[in-house]
Amino acid sequence: MRAVLFALGLMLGTITAAAAFEVEEDTAFAATGGAQTAELAVLSTTDTEVLRPVILAYQARNPGIALRYTVANSQQVFAAIADDGAAYDLVISSAMDLQMKLANDGFARPYRSALTDALPKWARWQDLLFAFAQEPVVLIMARAALDGQPPPRTRRELTQLLRDAPDRFMGRIGTYDPETSGAGYLFVTQDARLSDTFWRLAEVMGGLAPQLYDSSAPMIADLQSGRLVLAYNVLGSYAAPRIAGSDALALIELEDHTLTLLRSALVPRNAPAPELGAAFLDFLLGPEGRSLIATEAGLPPINEAALAAQPHLRPIRLDPGLLVYLDALKRRAFLEEWQAALIQP
């Protein structure tokens, strides 16, 4: 193998080992060209296996560079940079609001290149934060739960389906827990902003004893096992390859709106090697990186034309509006309303 992988705890260097934040994966990719000339450190919410082909291709173009790839959940990634001062050269996250807060609060280093300039305005912010993938947030249903009916096309139709057939869905609905998942909190706050019917849907789901999750992968696994028959607000990029070829499950982009997450990256202010972080960012945004992100990682790259052709896809813009629901009082009030709707006695 071109990369030598080390298990958690065998990482080179002491920064990660000393960090207080909780790490899910630590992987070291050794330099591929013999002598190591530099080390790039990436902190990410994206699973190692998803970006492995991209990392290996980058190293093939830069054979002297070793790469440390650390995975944590979105709240831990935020805490690592904002609270622990952990030293990484690039930070990748699916929690756009937390990334925006890092950039807005001075934790990101400015960077500009022809590739960052080419991004649409909604996919970059002040030469500090840059999106490299646009991912629909979808509904997945077991076709058996439809009982021969067509899949719902809107939240209103989904609400009606759940109300009309509660026995099919009782205890078998999955969705994110916004109290523990940064991405889950982002999704529900954006849903509430865009849809007048969201709270009614939340109330109906709440009456059916929904199961709450921290990430998409276990929701998808429970759908495949039959423990769930419906999962709401799942990352389509994770779901599509896992259910490809399945006649039992349907992936649905709701037509009233389908949130489109922007997976983003920033170079931290205290990066030990900011030029390496910036170079890897440019690789993600460049032609080869975009192709690998789409074909190997399964993450749709930024494509303004694709969004224009599918108006139900609503990209969550990279702008300070993302910070509104991070205000402590607003967050508490929103979560109390969410709990009242979804967590019913």
VEXDRENRO-472968 format. One record per residue (C-alpha): residue number from 0; x, y, z negated; residue in one letter. Coordinates in Angstrom, 1 decimal. Each point is the difference from the previous one (the first is absolute). Layout:
REM residues N
     n        u        v        w   res
   NUM        X        Y        Z     A
...
//
This chain:
REM residues 345
     n        u        v        w   res
     0      0.0      0.0      0.0     M
     1      1.1      3.5      0.7     R
     2     -1.1      1.2     -3.4     A
     3      0.9     -1.4     -3.3     V
     4     -2.9      0.1     -2.4     L
     5      0.5      0.2     -3.7     F
     6     -2.7     -0.7     -2.6     A
     7     -1.3      2.5     -2.5     L
     8      2.8      0.8     -2.5     G
     9      2.8     -0.7      2.4     L
    10     -0.1      3.4      1.6     M
    11      3.2      1.9      0.5     L
    12      0.3      3.2     -2.0     G
    13     -1.4      1.0     -3.3     T
    14     -2.6      2.7      0.9     I
    15     -2.9     -2.4      0.7     T
    16      0.9     -2.3     -2.9     A
    17     -0.1      2.9     -2.4     A
    18     -3.2      1.5      1.3     A
    19     -3.1      0.0     -2.2     A
    20     -2.5     -0.5      2.8     F
    21     -1.4     -3.4      0.8     E
    22      1.6     -1.7      3.1     V
    23     -1.9     -2.6      2.0     E
    24      2.7     -1.0      2.4     E
    25      3.7      0.8      0.3     D
    26      1.8     -1.1      3.2     T
    27      3.6      0.7      1.2     A
    28      0.7     -0.1      3.7     F
    29      3.7     -0.4      0.5     A
    30      1.8      2.0      2.6     A
    31      0.0     -2.1      3.2     T
    32      3.2      1.1      1.7     G
    33      2.6     -1.2     -2.5     G
    34      1.3      2.9     -2.2     A
    35     -2.6      2.1     -1.7     Q
    36      0.3      3.7      0.6     T
    37     -3.0      1.3     -1.9     A
    38     -3.2     -1.1     -1.9     E
    39     -3.5      1.3      0.6     L
    40     -2.4     -0.2     -2.9     A
    41     -3.8     -0.1      0.9     V
    42     -2.8      0.0     -2.6     L
    43     -3.3     -1.1      1.5     S
    44     -3.6     -1.2     -0.6     T
    45      0.3     -2.1      3.3     T
    46      0.7     -3.7     -0.5     D
    47      3.5     -1.0      1.0     T
    48     -1.3     -2.6      2.5     E
    49     -2.0      2.7      1.8     V
    50      3.0      2.2      0.7     L
    51      2.7     -2.7      0.2     R
    52      0.1      0.0      3.9     P
    53      0.4      3.8      0.0     V
    54      2.8     -0.1     -2.6     I
    55      1.9     -2.7      1.9     L
    56     -0.4      2.0      3.3     A
    57      1.3      3.1     -1.7     Y
    58      3.0     -1.9     -1.4     Q
    59      0.7     -1.5      3.5     A
    60      0.4      3.6      1.2     R
    61      2.0      1.0     -3.1     N
    62      2.0     -3.1     -0.9     P
    63      2.0      1.5     -2.8     G
    64     -3.0      1.0     -2.1     I
    65     -1.3     -2.2     -2.8     A
    66     -3.5      0.7     -1.1     L
    67     -1.6     -0.4     -3.4     R
    68     -3.8     -0.3      0.3     Y
    69     -2.1      0.4     -3.2     T
    70     -3.7     -0.5     -0.2     V
    71     -2.4      1.3     -2.7     A
    72     -3.6      1.0     -0.1     N
    73     -0.9      3.5      1.0     S
    74     -0.3      1.4     -3.6     Q
    75      3.3     -1.6     -1.0     Q
    76      1.7      1.5      3.2     V
    77     -1.3      3.4     -1.0     F
    78      1.2     -0.5     -3.6     A
    79      3.4     -1.2      1.1     A
    80      0.7      3.3      1.8     I
    81     -2.0      2.5     -2.1     A
    82      0.7     -1.4     -3.4     D
    83      3.1     -2.3      0.1     D
    84      2.0      2.0      2.5     G
    85      0.9     -3.3      1.8     A
    86      2.4      0.5      2.8     A
    87     -1.2     -1.1      3.4     Y
    88      0.7      1.3      3.5     D
    89     -3.5     -0.5      1.4     L
    90     -3.4     -0.5     -1.7     V
    91     -2.9     -1.7      1.9     I
    92     -3.5     -0.2     -1.4     S
    93     -3.6     -0.6      1.0     S
    94     -1.3      2.3     -2.7     A
    95     -0.1      3.3      1.9     M
    96     -1.1      2.1     -2.9     D
    97      2.9     -1.1     -2.2     L
    98      2.5      0.6      2.8     Q
    99     -1.5      3.4      0.6     M
   100      0.4      0.8     -3.7     K
   101      3.7     -1.1      0.1     L
   102      0.5      2.3      3.0     A
   103     -2.0      2.9     -1.5     N
   104      1.7     -0.2     -3.4     D
   105      3.5      0.3      1.5     G
   106      1.2     -3.7      0.0     F
   107      0.5     -0.1      3.8     A
   108      2.9      1.2      2.0     R
   109     -0.8      2.0      3.2     P
   110      0.9     -1.8      3.3     Y
   111     -0.7      0.9      3.6     R
   112      0.7     -1.8      3.3     S
   113     -1.4     -0.2      3.5     A
   114     -1.9     -3.1     -1.2     L
   115     -1.6      1.6     -3.1     T
   116     -0.9      3.1      2.1     D
   117     -1.8     -2.3      2.5     A
   118     -2.4     -1.2     -2.7     L
   119     -3.6      1.5      0.0     P
   120     -0.5      2.7     -2.6     K
   121     -2.3     -2.3     -2.0     W
   122      2.8     -2.6     -0.2     A
   123      2.7      2.2     -1.6     R
   124      0.3      2.7     -2.6     W
   125      2.5      2.8     -0.3     Q
   126      3.0     -2.1      1.2     D
   127     -0.3     -2.0     -3.3     L
   128     -2.5     -2.8      0.7     L
   129     -0.4     -2.0      3.1     F
   130     -2.5     -2.7      1.1     A
   131      1.2     -3.0      2.1     F
   132     -3.1     -2.2      0.1     A
   133     -3.8      0.5      0.1     Q
   134     -2.0     -2.8     -1.5     E
   135     -3.8     -0.4      0.0     P
   136     -1.7     -0.9     -3.3     V
   137     -2.5     -2.6      0.8     V
   138     -2.8     -2.2     -1.2     L
   139      0.4     -3.8      0.2     I
   140     -3.0     -2.4     -0.3     M
   141     -0.6     -3.7      0.1     A
   142     -2.3     -0.6      2.9     R
   143     -2.0     -2.5     -2.0     A
   144     -1.0      2.8     -2.3     A
   145     -1.7      1.8      2.9     L
   146     -2.4     -2.9      0.4     D
   147     -0.2      0.5      3.8     G
   148     -0.4      3.8     -0.2     Q
   149      2.4      2.3      1.9     P
   150      2.8      1.5     -2.2     P
   151     -0.8      3.4     -1.6     P
   152      1.2      3.0      2.1     R
   153     -0.3      2.7     -2.7     T
   154      0.1      0.3     -3.8     R
   155     -3.8      0.5      0.1     R
   156     -0.5     -3.3      1.7     E
   157      2.5     -1.7     -2.3     L
   158     -1.9      1.4     -3.0     T
   159     -3.3     -1.3      1.4     Q
   160      1.5     -3.5      0.6     L
   161      1.3     -0.2     -3.6     L
   162     -3.3      1.2     -1.4     R
   163     -2.0     -2.5      2.1     D
   164      2.0     -3.1     -0.8     A
   165      1.6      0.4     -3.5     P
   166      0.3     -3.8     -0.6     D
   167      2.4     -0.3      2.9     R
   168      2.4      2.7     -1.4     F
   169     -0.3     -0.3     -3.8     M
   170      3.5     -0.2     -1.4     G
   171      1.5     -0.5      3.5     R
   172      0.8      3.6      1.0     I
   173      3.6      1.3     -0.2     G
   174      1.4      3.5      0.0     T
   175      2.9      2.0     -1.3     Y
   176      0.2      1.1     -3.6     D
   177      0.7      3.7      0.3     P
   178      1.2      0.2     -3.6     E
   179      2.9     -2.3      0.6     T
   180      0.6      0.4      3.8     S
   181      1.3      3.3      1.5     G
   182     -1.3     -1.0      3.4     A
   183     -3.3     -1.1     -1.4     G
   184     -0.5      3.4     -1.7     Y
   185      0.9      1.8      3.2     L
   186     -2.6     -2.1      2.0     F
   187     -2.9      0.6     -2.4     V
   188      0.6      3.7     -0.3     T
   189      0.2      0.4      3.7     Q
   190     -3.1     -2.2      0.5     D
   191     -1.9      2.3     -2.4     A
   192      1.2      3.1      1.8     R
   193     -1.1     -1.3      3.4     L
   194     -3.2     -1.9     -0.7     S
   195     -3.2      1.0     -1.6     D
   196     -0.9     -3.7     -0.3     T
   197      3.1     -1.2     -1.8     F
   198     -1.3      0.4     -3.6     W
   199     -3.2     -1.9      0.9     R
   200      2.2     -2.8      1.5     L
   201      2.1      0.0     -3.2     A
   202     -3.1     -0.3     -2.2     E
   203     -1.3     -2.9      2.0     V
   204      3.3     -1.8     -0.1     M
   205      0.3      0.7     -3.7     G
   206     -3.3     -1.9     -0.6     G
   207      1.6     -3.0      1.7     L
   208      2.9     -0.5     -2.4     A
   209      2.9      0.9      2.4     P
   210      3.5     -1.4     -0.5     Q
   211      2.7      2.7     -0.2     L
   212      3.5     -0.3      1.4     Y
   213      3.3      1.9      0.1     D
   214      0.8     -0.8      3.6     S
   215     -1.4     -1.3      3.3     S
   216      1.9     -3.3      0.1     A
   217     -1.8     -1.8     -2.9     P
   218     -3.4      1.3      1.3     M
   219      0.8     -1.6      3.4     I
   220      1.1     -3.2     -1.6     A
   221     -3.2     -0.2     -2.1     D
   222     -2.1      0.5      3.2     L
   223      1.9     -2.8      1.7     Q
   224     -0.6     -2.3     -2.9     S
   225     -3.7      0.8     -0.2     G
   226      0.1      1.7     -3.4     R
   227     -1.0      3.2      1.6     L
   228     -2.4      0.6      3.0     V
   229      0.7      3.7      0.3     L
   230      2.9      2.3     -0.5     A
   231     -0.4      3.8      0.2     Y
   232      2.9      2.4      0.8     N
   233      2.7     -2.5      1.1     V
   234      3.0      1.1      2.0     L
   235     -0.6     -1.2      3.5     G
   236      3.7     -0.4      0.7     S
   237      0.2     -2.6     -2.7     Y
   238     -3.4     -1.6      0.8     A
   239      0.2     -0.4      3.8     A
   240      3.0     -2.4      0.2     P
   241     -1.2     -2.1     -3.0     R
   242     -3.5     -0.6      1.4     I
   243      1.0     -0.2      3.7     A
   244     -1.7     -2.9      1.7     G
   245     -2.5     -0.5     -2.9     S
   246     -3.6     -0.5      1.1     D
   247     -1.1      0.2     -3.6     A
   248      1.0      3.6     -0.7     L
   249     -0.9      3.3      1.7     A
   250      2.2      3.1     -0.2     L
   251     -2.2      3.1      0.4     I
   252      0.8      3.6      0.5     E
   253     -3.0      1.9     -1.2     L
   254     -1.4      2.5      2.6     E
   255     -1.0      2.8     -2.4     D
   256      3.7      0.3     -0.9     H
   257      3.0     -2.3     -0.3     T
   258      2.7      1.6     -2.2     L
   259      3.4     -0.2      1.7     T
   260      2.9     -0.1     -2.4     L
   261      3.3      1.6      0.9     L
   262      2.9     -2.0     -1.3     R
   263      2.6      2.7     -0.7     S
   264      3.7      0.5     -0.9     A
   265      2.1      2.7     -1.7     L
   266      3.7      0.5     -0.7     V
   267      0.3      0.6     -3.8     P
   268      1.6      3.1     -1.3     R
   269      2.6     -2.0     -1.9     N
   270      0.7     -2.6      2.7     A
   271      3.6     -1.3     -0.3     P
   272      0.2     -0.3      3.8     A
   273     -2.7      2.3      1.5     P
   274      1.5     -0.2      3.5     E
   275     -0.6     -3.8     -0.1     L
   276     -3.6      0.4     -1.1     G
   277     -0.6      2.6      2.7     A
   278      1.6     -2.3      2.6     A
   279     -2.2     -2.9     -1.0     F
   280     -3.1      2.3      0.1     L
   281      1.0      1.0      3.6     D
   282      0.3     -3.6      0.9     F
   283     -3.6     -0.6     -1.3     L
   284     -1.2      2.9      2.1     L
   285      2.0     -0.8      3.2     G
   286     -0.9     -2.2      2.9     P
   287      1.6     -3.3     -1.3     E
   288     -1.3      0.5     -3.5     G
   289     -3.6      0.8      1.2     R
   290      0.0     -3.1      2.2     S
   291      1.2     -2.2     -2.9     L
   292     -2.4      1.5     -2.4     I
   293     -2.9     -0.8      2.3     A
   294      1.1     -3.5      1.3     T
   295      1.9     -1.4     -2.9     E
   296     -1.2      1.8     -3.1     A
   297     -3.6      0.2      1.1     G
   298     -0.3      3.7     -1.0     L
   299     -1.5      2.2      2.7     P
   300      2.5      2.9      0.6     P
   301     -1.1      3.6      0.1     I
   302     -2.1      0.4      3.2     N
   303     -2.2      3.1      0.4     E
   304     -1.5     -1.2      3.2     A
   305     -1.2     -3.2     -1.6     A
   306     -1.8      2.0     -2.7     L
   307     -1.6      2.2      2.6     A
   308     -1.3     -3.0      1.8     A
   309     -1.6     -1.4     -3.2     Q
   310     -1.8      2.9     -1.7     P
   311     -1.2     -2.2     -2.9     H
   312      3.7     -0.2     -1.1     L
   313      0.6      2.9     -2.5     R
   314      3.7      0.5     -0.8     P
   315      0.6      1.2     -3.5     I
   316      2.1      3.2      0.7     R
   317      3.3      0.7     -1.7     L
   318     -0.9      3.3     -1.6     D
   319     -0.4      1.4     -3.5     P
   320     -3.7     -1.0      0.0     G
   321      1.3     -3.4     -1.1     L
   322      1.0      1.6     -3.4     L
   323     -3.6      0.9     -1.0     V
   324     -0.9     -3.3     -1.6     Y
   325      3.4     -0.3     -1.7     L
   326     -0.9      2.8     -2.4     D
   327     -0.3     -1.8     -3.3     A
   328     -3.5      1.4     -0.8     L
   329     -1.3     -0.7      3.5     K
   330      1.5     -3.5     -0.1     R
   331     -1.6     -0.8     -3.4     R
   332     -3.4      1.4      1.2     A
   333      0.1     -2.0      3.2     F
   334      1.0     -3.2     -1.7     L
   335     -2.8      0.4     -2.5     E
   336     -2.5      0.4      2.8     E
   337      1.5     -3.0      1.8     W
   338     -0.2     -2.1     -3.2     Q
   339     -3.6      0.9     -0.5     A
   340     -0.9     -1.0      3.5     A
   341      2.1     -3.1      0.4     L
   342      0.5     -1.5     -3.4     I
   343     -3.5     -0.6     -1.2     Q
   344     -1.1     -1.9     -3.1     P
//
